[in-house]
Each structure stands twice: as structure tokens, then as C-alpha cells.
Amino acid sequence: MGLEVNDDTLALDVIDKVGPGGYFLGEKYTLQHFREGWMPEITDMETFEVWQSKRSKLIAQITKEKTREILTTHKIELVSGDVARETSRILKKVKSELLK
């Protein structure tokens, strides 16, 4: 499963309009797109009564289990030498130019 990247999904116009520290939740774009491609893994979207009737786990227990799963199964993918060098170059530039 990949992420679709295009002018609409990037929403650069909305980011530019709202700006740093702005309120994105009040934007029409956010309302139209906030549920796309995302479904919570650790929260139950059922009503309390349905959740209770299934004797579902508390969120603290679900979170602990998910954390253990991630820590035992996650595999780190190393970046290529070119990507590592370019990342290093960008970080050096940021440090020297923007973090004076």
C-alpha cells in the first residue's frame, strides 16, 4: 500500500494559506480529506455499548501489545550511500544557514 502524492494530496495551497502555527482543522480541505487512507489501529470505533458487549480490551492494554509488536517485528531499512550523503549535505546546509 502506497501513498498517492499529487497537488491535491500535498495541499500546498492550504499549507501556504494557513501558515506555520495555523489552524488546519478549520479548513474545508481538512474536513473533506481527514479520514482518507487512515483507520485507527488501537481505538475501537464502535459505540461504548458494542465495545462493552464484546468485552474489548482497554486502550492501555492494546497500546502495550502494539508497542511490543512493533519493537519485535520492525526492520530498519538502510538508505543508500547517495541518499545518506545528500541528507548529510542538507543537514549541514540547514545548520550553517538557518540555525545561525
N, C-alpha and C positions, 0 to 999 in steps of 0.2 A: 504494500500500500504506500503510495507516494503522496506528496503534496502538490496540488496544482499551483503553479506560480504564473501569474499574469497581472495585467494592470488592475483588474478588479480585485483579485485576491490580495495583492500587495496594499491596495488602498492608500497609495502615497498621497493622493489628493486630500484624503481625510486626515492623515497624519500631519500634512502641511497646514491644513486648516486649524486643527486643534492645537498643535504645537506641544513642546515639552511641558509636562505637568498639567496638560489639559484634561478635559473630562470626556473620554471616548464613549462612555455608557450613554450619554445623551445624544449621540449621533444616530441618524436614521440608518446609516450603513451597519452600525453595530447591531441594532435591532434586527435588521434583515439577515445578518450572517452569523450571529453569535453561536448558533447550535450546529453549524455545518462541520461535518467531519470530526465531531467530538462527542463522546459519550463517557460519562464518568465511570471509572472502574471501581472506586471504593465507596461510592454513595449509592444508596438504593433509591430509585426514582418512584417507587410505589408509595401509596398513602401509608400513614402510620399503622392503620388497622391491618392492611395487607401484609406489611412488613412484620408486624407482631404475630399474625396468624402463621407465618412461615417460620417463626422463631429465628429470625435472621440475627446475625452477629452484630455486636456493637462496632461502631466505626473504628474505635481504638484497636480492636482485635483484627479487623480487616486490614488496617494500616500496618500493624506489626507483621502480619502474614505477607503482605505485598512487599514490604521492605526486605524481609528475609528472602523472598523470591528474587527480587532484583539483585541483591548482594550475592546470591549464589549462582545466578544464571547470566548476568550481564557480561558480555565480552567487549573489551576495548578494541576499537578498530584504529590502528595507527595510520596517520596520514603519510602521504608520500613525501619524499625529500623536498620536492618542489613546493608543495603546499606548506610544509613546515618552514622553509626558507622565506616564502612570501609572507606568511603570518608573522614571522620574526621581524621582517623588514617593516611591515605595517605597524607593529607594536613599537618599534624603535622610533618611527616617524611620529607616532602619536605622543610618545613620551617627550620627544625633543620639541615638537611644535605646539602641542595642545596643553601639555601639563607643565608649562613654564612656571 
